[in-house]
Structure formats: C-alpha cells, structure tokens
Amino acid sequence: MYKKSKSSKTSNILVTLFLVMMVFSGCSSKKAEMNPSVPNVETETPSGNSLNTEYPILITDSTGREVTISEKPMNVISLAPSITETFFALGVEDLLVGRTEYCDYPSQVSGIESVGTLQEPNIEKITDLEADLVIASTHFKEEVQKKLEELGITVLVLNPNDSFEGVYDVIGKMGTVLDAQVKAEEIISSMKEKVSSVEEKVKELSSPSVYYVVGYGEFGDYTAGKGTFISEMIERAGGTNIADDVEGWSYSLEKIVEHDPQIIIVSKYYETKNGFISAEGYKELTAVKEDKVVEIDSNLIDRQGPRLADGFEDLARAIHQDDFQ
C-alpha cells in the first residue's frame, strides 16, 4: 500500500468529472420507415450549397427513435458540452438558449442560461426558456426525456458512440436539423483530413508504451483500458497502451509499476501533473524520473465533438514529442 497524497482531493475531482463526461456504452439505432411527406436524413442528403432545409424532417436519433422536427428550431437547449461546442462550430449559437453547467467552451457560453447538470437538468427552467428542441447526448435519463416530451418539447438524443464516425454522424445530423448542412460537411471534411494526416505522420515512427491518467492516488487508479475510445486513439496515434490488458477504466498502481510506461499522459487541468509526480507510488516510474509526464488538454478528447481531431493530433504529439512534425 502507499500513503495518501496531498493531491487526493484533486485526483478525486479529476476522476469524478472525467467519469461524468465520458461515454461508457453505445446505443443501438434502427432505420426509420420512409414517409414521402417527411424527409429522412439517413436517405436524403441536402444538395448544392443551400442552407434552406425543408421542414418537417424525420431523423433517427441514437436511441433508435424516429423524431420529427416540424420546423426550424429557434430556441434550443443543449444538454452536453460536446453538443454546445458543435452549435458554435456550426455558427448557429444564436439558436442556443440554454446549456449545462459543464458547458464552458467557447468562452461565449457564459452568456447562455444554465439549466443544470447533464443528468438533472431543471425542467422548469427549460420550460421557461420556451425551448422547442432539446439536444442531449450521453448520461441523459429516460425519465427526463419523458417529462420534457409530456410538456410538448421535442427531444433529440445524439450519442457519438465512442468513435470518430459517431462524432461525424452527430455533427452531420445537427447540421441538418439546424439548417447548417454546408458548414457541417466542412467541419467533418476538415476533421477527417487532419486525422488522416496524423495517422500518415506516425505510421513510420516507433510505438512507445503509454499510460493515460484518468485518476490516481488514494481513490484508485483509473485509465482507458481495452475497448475504450481513448485506447483506440492511443493506438491510432502510434502508441502502445499499457492498459490494454484490462477492459474498462479501473487499473492498479502495481500494474503501472510492472509495465513502467515510457510516456505518461495527464490532463493539464486540476494540477494533475504536479499531483501525480509527487504522489507516493509514482515517483519511481521511469517516465516520472525522465520528465516524460506530458500534459494535454483532456477536454479535446473527453468531449467527443468538433475539436476531437485537434485532440487526436495533440495526443500523437504527446506520444512522439520531438519526433512528431
């Protein structure tokens, strides 16, 4: 066993916030039945450069529900940081009248009304804002959805399902629903181009062993194990994830010491690096001794939105450092 560190409070906050934000499971989807009077976004693609979507439209969300958007939404609530970021990336932030307490990017979101947390949004406040559409993502409760729909508010759940393809799908569907298809396609194309560029750069580089810190210290060690999206990103970025020997997020100090990773990646938030390298049990790791504990903007990875490709590039740079050009 190892002693409690002074950073225990910080590491506990880190674990809690990370687990709130991360996706742990995907949702199935089913193909919507065709209705000649309601365009289906899975089968009909906007043509040319027109931004004038013809409403109503029918969209199949991540829960498999067929949701009809009767007319262009004008008062929309976002119940996920990634969804909020996508509004701004699409240039339709003027439609956004509410967001969660966790939505903090870009800085302009501070001027948008908060409606509570991801799992416990304030129904009364959403109603007061006269929302005509709520877009949710992960950690959204079915009972909240039912309450909103009983009040006549349309709810759309868009979950990226732990993949780049899922992120592209969310952005594309938001572009269609919010009449910003051209911008959505531009974002998706740019993201794909960056991801391909990064993969091309790292394919000839060595594959150092990597440990991604989610939590550490007296509350336990947490990382991205086998089957997680972050583990996939590490591999695609040219690293070897030492935690690929477990599934899920729980790990152990003993395993970290056993594998002794060449590179340790931590969030740049919450003083994580200082807390980690000074905590009992981690000081003898080679990466700590050789100053190979690298900080990264974890929000770019944890929030599977339009900045994910940037996060992927930063991850590759953290893994390969001076070798990544």
N, C-alpha and C positions, 0 to 999 in steps of 0.2 A: 504493500500500500504506500501511498505517497501523501504528504501533508497537504492540507488545504492551502490554497494560494490566496494572496490578497486580491487577485483578479477574479475570484469566484463569482462575485455579483455581476461583473461584466460578462463573463462566459455564460452565465445563466440567461442574461438578457439576449445574448447572441443566439443561443440555442432556441429560445422561445420565439424571437422574431423570425428566425430562419424557418422554423417549422411551421409558423403561421403562413409564411409567404410561399413555401414550396409546394409543388404538386406531388402527391404520393400515389395517385392512381388515375387511370384514364377512364373516359366514359365512352360507351358504345354509341353508334349512330345508325340510323336507318334511312333509307331513301324515301323521300316524300312522294306521294302519289301526284300525278300530274293533274292540274286543273287549268283548262285553257284560259280562264279569266284571271288567274293569279300566276305570274311568272315565278319559276322555281330557280333559285340561284345556283343549284347544283347542275342544272342543264342549260341554262341560258346565260350567256356572257354579254355584258354591255359592249356595243360596237363603237368604233371610232373613238373620238375624244369627248363625246358628250357626257356631261355630268347630270343630265336630266333623267333620273331614274323614273320609270313608270310604276307608280303605286296603284293598287296594292301588290306586294310581293310575298312569296312564300319561302321561308327559309327553314332548313332543318338544323336545329342547334345541337350542341354537344351531348344533350341528354336523349336525343332521338326524337324530340318533339317537333312537330311542324308548327311554326309560328308565323302568323300573318301580320305583316306590317302594313296597315291600312293606308297610311300616308306618311310623308316625310316627318320623322320625329323632330320636334323643336325644343323639347325640354327633357333632356336625357340625364339619367343618374348612372354613374359608373361605380361598381362595387368591387373593383380590383385595381391595384396600381398599374398593372400592365395594360388594362383597358383604358385607363385615364391617359397614359402616355401615348397610346395609339390615337386618341382623339386629337392630341396636339400634333402628332406626326402627320396626321391626315389633313390638318389645317381646319378642323371643324370644332374646335374647342368652344366656339360661341354657342354650340348646341348643348354644352355641358352645364347643368345647373346644380349638380351635386356629386360628391365623391367621398371616399372613405378617409378615415384618419391616417391610414397608411400611405395614401397617395401624396407624394411630396416632390414629384418631378413631372414637368419642369417647375421652376420656382413660381410661375404664374398660378399654379393650382391653389396657392394660399388664399387667393381671392375668391375661390369657389367654395360654396357652403359644404361643410362636412355633415354627413348623415350617419356617422357612427363607424362601426367596425365591419369587417368583411362578413363575419358570421352573425352579428347582431346589429344590423342597420336599424335606424329609427324610422319605423313605418309612418308615424305621424308626420315627421319632417319631410319624408319623401312625398307624402300626400300634399302637404302644404306647399311644396315646390311645384305642384301641378305637373308631376312627371308623366309623360306619355310613353316613356320607354325606360326600362331598367336593364342595363347590360351587366351581367355578373360573370364570374369565372370560377376558379377553384374555391373550395370551402364554403360554397353557397348552400344554405339549408333549404330543403324542400318545403318545410313549413313556412319559411319566409316567402318563398315563391308563391305558395297558395294564398297567403294573406294578401299579397300585392295583387294577384290576379282577381281575387274576390272584390278588390277595390276598383277593378277595371283598368289596371295598369299592365301593359304588355311587358313580359319578362323574356329576355333572351340570354341563354347561358352559352358562353363561348369559351371552351377549355382547350388549350393548346396540346393537351395530352402528351406532355413531355417529349416533344420533337420539334425540329426546325419546321417540318412540313405542317405540323399543327399550328405553329405560330403564323406561318404564311396563310393558312386557312382562316385563322381568326382575323387577320388584317384584311384579307380579301372580302370576307363576309361583312365586316364593319364598313368597308368601303362601299359595298353595295347598299347596305341598309341606310347609311348616312349620306348617300349620293356623292361619294368621293372615290369612284372606282379608278379613275386615271391615276390619282395620287397613290392609291393603294397598290396598284400594279408597279408604279415607280419604286415604292419602298421595297416591295418584295423582290423586284429585279435587282436592286442595289444590294440587298442583303445576300441574295444568292451569289452575286458576283464576288462579294467580299469573302464569303465562306469558301468558295472555290479557290480564291486567291490564296487564302491562308493554308488550305489543305495542300495546294501546289508547293508553297514555300517550305512546309515541314516534311514533305514526303521523303526527302533525302537526308534529313537530319537524324541524329541519334534519338533514342526514346528513353529519357531519364525517368527514374522512378519518382512518382508524385504522390503527395498526401494533401488532400483538400480539407481544411479545418472548418467544420461547422460548429462544433462545440468542444470544450476541453475542460480539464480540472475536476473539481470535486463532484460536479453534476454528471460526469461521464464524458466519454469521447464519442463524438459524432462526426460522420463524414459521408461522402457519397459512395455507397457500395455498388456492387454489381447490379445492373438493371436500372440504375438511376440515369437521368438525363445528363447530369454533370459528369458521371463516369464516362458516358459515351462521348461527351465533349472533350474530356481529357485525352481519350484515345484518338479521336479525330484530330486533335491539336498536336498529336505527336508525342504524347506522354504515356507512361505506363502506370496506371492507377494501382497502388499497393493494396487498396481496399477492395479489389476485385475478387477477393477470396470470401467475401460475405455479401449477403443481399440486404438491401435497405440502408439504414442510416447509422445503426449502432455499431461502435467499434471498441477497441480497448487500447490502453497505453502499452500493454505487453506486446500487442501485435505491431504497434507503431515502432517500438524499440526493436522488435525482431526484424522487421523489414528495413528499418533505418533509411527512409526515403532520401533521395538526393535533393529534391525540391519540395518545400512545404509552402502551400498557398493559403493565405489568410485574408479575411476581409479587411479593408482599410478603415472600416468603421469600428466604433466601440473600443478603441485602443487594443484591438485584438493581438497585434504582433507583440507589443510590449508585454501584454499579459501572458501570452503563450511562452515566449522565450525566457521569462523569469519564473514561470510556474515550476514547482517540483515535478521531476519526472521527465521533463522535456529538454533540460539543459545539456544532456549528454548526446543528444541526437546530432549526427554529422551535419545536417542542414542548418541546425542552430549554431553550431561551432563555426561553420564556414560562411555564415551570413547568407544562407540560401532560403531564408524565410521571406517570401515575396508577398507584398500587399497587392490586392486587386479590388476594383470596385465591384463588390459582390452583387449589387443591385442589377448590374448589366446581365448577370447570369440567372440570378434567382427569379427576376421578373421577366418572364418569357414574352417579351414584347418587341417593338421595333428596334431596340438597341441591342438585341441579342447577338447579332453579327459582330458588333463592336466588342461585346463581352468575349466572344469566341476569339477574336484577334488578340485581345488583352491576355486571355488565358494562354494562348500559344506563345506570346511574348514572355510571359511569366515562366513558362516551362523551359523555353530555349534561351531566353535572355539575349546575350550579345550575338548569338548565332542566328537570331531571327531578324531578318532585314525587311 
